[in-house]
């Protein structure tokens, strides 16, 4: 009845290994993915500095105003 396959085995082996390689070595990520990772740090910084109450709209306004550091 039930499937005994783990969630990991649902991916094809080549896709799984590529995913793990990117997690281990961020240099293998695409340029947009690397930039997103850097921006994620800045977004969390703004969120934490504002007592964790800033939502998506306020963080987006700060980004548009140029207050977030660009990489």
VENDA-V926664 format. One record per residue. N is the residue number from 0. RES is the residue in one small letter. SS is DSSP state (H for helix, E for strand, - for the rest). PSI is psi in degrees with one decimal (999 if undefined). NEAR is the number of other ideal C-beta (glycine too) atoms within 8 Angstrom. Layout:
# VENDA-V926664
n=N res=RES ss=SS psi=PSI near=NEAR
n=N res=RES ss=SS psi=PSI near=NEAR
This chain:
# VENDA-V926664
n=0 res=x ss=- psi=-70.9 near=1
n=1 res=x ss=- psi=154.9 near=3
n=2 res=x ss=- psi=135.7 near=3
n=3 res=x ss=- psi=7.6 near=3
n=4 res=x ss=- psi=140.0 near=5
n=5 res=x ss=- psi=165.4 near=5
n=6 res=x ss=- psi=-32.3 near=4
n=7 res=x ss=H psi=-35.0 near=6
n=8 res=x ss=H psi=-1.9 near=6
n=9 res=x ss=H psi=-23.1 near=6
n=10 res=x ss=- psi=154.3 near=8
n=11 res=x ss=- psi=151.6 near=5
n=12 res=x ss=H psi=-40.7 near=6
n=13 res=x ss=H psi=-38.0 near=6
n=14 res=x ss=H psi=-42.2 near=8
n=15 res=x ss=H psi=-47.3 near=10
n=16 res=x ss=H psi=-35.2 near=8
n=17 res=x ss=H psi=-41.2 near=8
n=18 res=x ss=H psi=-45.9 near=9
n=19 res=x ss=H psi=-39.6 near=8
n=20 res=x ss=H psi=-38.9 near=9
n=21 res=x ss=H psi=-35.7 near=11
n=22 res=x ss=H psi=-36.5 near=5
n=23 res=x ss=H psi=-37.3 near=5
n=24 res=x ss=- psi=95.6 near=6
n=25 res=x ss=H psi=-16.4 near=7
n=26 res=x ss=H psi=-19.9 near=4
n=27 res=x ss=H psi=-5.9 near=6
n=28 res=x ss=- psi=157.2 near=9
n=29 res=x ss=- psi=162.0 near=5
n=30 res=x ss=H psi=-45.5 near=6
n=31 res=x ss=H psi=-35.8 near=6
n=32 res=x ss=H psi=-38.3 near=9
n=33 res=x ss=H psi=-41.2 near=11
n=34 res=x ss=H psi=-40.0 near=9
n=35 res=x ss=H psi=-38.8 near=8
n=36 res=x ss=H psi=-39.3 near=10
n=37 res=x ss=H psi=-41.0 near=9
n=38 res=x ss=H psi=-32.6 near=11
n=39 res=x ss=H psi=-39.5 near=8
n=40 res=x ss=H psi=-43.9 near=8
n=41 res=x ss=H psi=-39.6 near=10
n=42 res=x ss=H psi=-44.0 near=11
n=43 res=x ss=H psi=-36.0 near=8
n=44 res=x ss=H psi=-47.8 near=8
n=45 res=x ss=H psi=-43.5 near=13
n=46 res=x ss=H psi=-46.2 near=10
n=47 res=x ss=H psi=-38.2 near=7
n=48 res=x ss=H psi=-22.8 near=6
n=49 res=x ss=- psi=37.9 near=9
n=50 res=x ss=- psi=28.6 near=4
n=51 res=x ss=- psi=32.6 near=6
n=52 res=x ss=- psi=-10.3 near=5
n=53 res=x ss=- psi=133.4 near=9
n=54 res=x ss=- psi=-170.9 near=6
n=55 res=x ss=H psi=-43.5 near=5
n=56 res=x ss=H psi=-44.3 near=6
n=57 res=x ss=H psi=-41.2 near=9
n=58 res=x ss=H psi=-38.7 near=12
n=59 res=x ss=H psi=-40.9 near=8
n=60 res=x ss=H psi=-40.8 near=8
n=61 res=x ss=H psi=-41.5 near=11
n=62 res=x ss=H psi=-44.8 near=11
n=63 res=x ss=H psi=-31.6 near=6
n=64 res=x ss=H psi=-12.2 near=6
n=65 res=x ss=- psi=13.6 near=5
n=66 res=x ss=- psi=-21.6 near=6
n=67 res=x ss=- psi=140.5 near=10
n=68 res=x ss=- psi=137.9 near=4
n=69 res=x ss=- psi=145.4 near=3
n=70 res=x ss=- psi=999 near=6
